[in-house]
């Protein structure tokens, strides 16, 4: 079977690799093309940086596309964290459509940041839903899904890695039944849909980090490793950013906690312990 994979970051490479291994034959590679975001200048030196999926495809000598023009014929498309809207004309290019691997239990947490949103909301579990893509965002009918517990120490990075690693095996077991028609797509309950937004650096700002310790700790894990959390402090009547790089909760009594920063970084300065920061700036105010 011929498959075109749409994806960009490193954490979806396990899916591309699983598709490649499962569907290649002596005559074809199975994954006949990848569509990924175009290389961009990065860092101070503005060196051109290729996506992880781009690099993976190059090593496997798989054709790489940075747009939707002249895609090869294939029965199926698979998308995981591609990062751009795929038009209806491209979806219809594939005989069996495109399967979208979305890291939430749809219709909850549609959009760009479902893992961060689930952690920040204090959810006990999340999961992955495979849908048949339509022209609306995370709107298509459900093919299947699985659940995954959110651990008390899970961050966006750890949970994301686990979800997409499981997704690779899950998808491989799912595709044959989908292609043969044994699985009938089931419409989502659109009335229950919730939505997430694209995360920016500003989302990491917490005005009063000590006011709600549990919420702050949840946001810290949700935004680890990026964009992190930060607040403003007043030092000598000057307002400066303070990043909280590491923290923990200290239990005072049942259901009551205090927030304890471990490592912080004042803008323009090196990271220090919270105790070192308080000694260096004894008169700071949040």
C-alpha angles and dihedrals in degrees: 000000000000118000133181114206122210114197145115122189130070096252092067094053091093088064093050090048093049092050090048094051096042102047105032117110136181089273103041142019097237092223097069096178144356126218113206139155116282120260115271137196111261138183130015092303091050093227115177109259124197123209120255091247090050090053092046092051092047091055091050093045092240117153112259126212127190094186138026099260121120097357112179122252114270138159095230144024123205122196128191121167094334092154102218137080113264111214124231092248090061093047089053090050089080122073092220096031126232126306114215120207105210121182100225139064097264137250082037118081103008116178140043105325111036097141094050091047094051093050093044091050091054095243116175093213143013132169146178128283123198111207135178101248123240129177094275125080113273088332105121127110119283120253096181143314144201133209129233129191117239108225123219090246098040116128128193089264099049095044093044092052092050094047095051094043089055090044092061094060092037093053094049091054091046104049100070092054091046093049092048092051096245090123117064114204113240122213117243121241094250093188089068095050119129124190139217132200136224109276118239133181090261091063088070093065115111114184096199109017094176095051095080109018096182093051092047092050090050092051090047091057093041092054097042119146094008139059091354123199129280143166139191124262128188114228118177089343091305121117116226137171119254119195119206104215099174134012145156139199121247115207113228099173136332108317092356122106141167124218116239117190112210104182126018136174126207114210110272092015137092122259114274137174118271090248091052090050093051091049092049094047106026093164099050119133131200 
